[in-house]
Amino acid sequence: MDDHINRTYGEHLSEVYDKWFEAEAEAIELLAEFARRGRALELGIGTGRMALPLAAKGIEIEGIDAALAMVAKLRERSGGESIKVTMGNFVDVDVTGKFNLIFIVFNTFYALLTQEEQVRCFRNVAAHLTDDGVFVLEAFVPDVARFSGGHNLRVYTVNYERASLQAAHHDPVLQRMFTQNIVFTEAGVNLYPVEIRYAWPTELDLMAQLAGLKLRSRWANWKQETFSATSEKHVSVYERQK
C-alpha cells in the first residue's frame, strides 16, 4: 500500500492535486452539519482541501494519510499545523476514540485495491462511529462501457500552452483501472499514474451491511440532487443499523 501511495499520490501529484479536485462549498456545509460540531475524521486527508474549511467552522477534525508529500502541503497552509494527522493506511482507521462523522471524498476509497481491504475499511469505520454518527463516501459510478478491448483514451485539454489526455486500462475481473494522466507542455511531459479498484454502489451497500451499517441517503452530488441511473457519481451516507 505504501509503495502504491507513493507512486500515485507522491510529490509530483501533490503539486497539482488541488487544481484537479476542488472542495465544493456545498460539501463543506453538509459535512459540517453531519459533524454537529463534534469530532470528525477524514480518511485520506491529503492537502487539507476539506479539513481546513471544516476546522474554520469550529469542527474538531483529524485525518489519516499515507502520502507524506500531501500532508506536507497541509502543514504549509494556515491552520494546517494544528490538525492532527495519523500517518498510515486509512483502511485500518488506526485512531483513538469515536467520531460523529467519518468521511472520504474524491474517489479516494477506490485507492484500496482489493475488496477485502474495502470491507475491512468499512468495519473499522463502524468501530469508530458514535451511536448516531455517519460515514459519508463520495465516489464515481463506474462506466465500463467506455472501454473497448479493455482500453480507453480521452483528450481533456488542447490549447496553445498544453495538451492533456488520459490513457486507461480496465480489468473487469479485479474491477481495477490503471490510468496514466499525461500532460504535454513546452517544458516537457508529466505523467500522473493512478490505480484504483472501483466498486458499484450496491456493492458498497453490502460492505456497509457486513460492517453493521446501512444506507441512510444517496445523492447524485453535494447539492443533494436525486441519484439516478444517469448519475456519474454519488454521495452516500451510512449510519448504524438499528
Secondary structure as UniProt FT lines:
FT   HELIX           2..8
FT   HELIX           11..14
FT   TURN            15..16
FT   HELIX           17..20
FT   HELIX           25..35
FT   TURN            36..37
FT   STRAND          39..43
FT   TURN            46..47
FT   TURN            49..50
FT   HELIX           51..56
FT   TURN            57..58
FT   STRAND          60..65
FT   HELIX           68..76
FT   TURN            78..79
FT   HELIX           80..82
FT   STRAND          84..87
FT   HELIX           90..92
FT   STRAND          99..104
FT   TURN            106..107
FT   HELIX           108..111
FT   HELIX           115..127
FT   STRAND          129..140
FT   HELIX           144..146
FT   TURN            149..150
FT   STRAND          151..158
FT   STRAND          162..171
FT   TURN            172..175
FT   STRAND          176..185
FT   TURN            186..187
FT   STRAND          188..197
FT   HELIX           201..210
FT   TURN            211..212
FT   STRAND          213..219
FT   TURN            222..223
FT   TURN            229..230
FT   STRAND          233..240
//
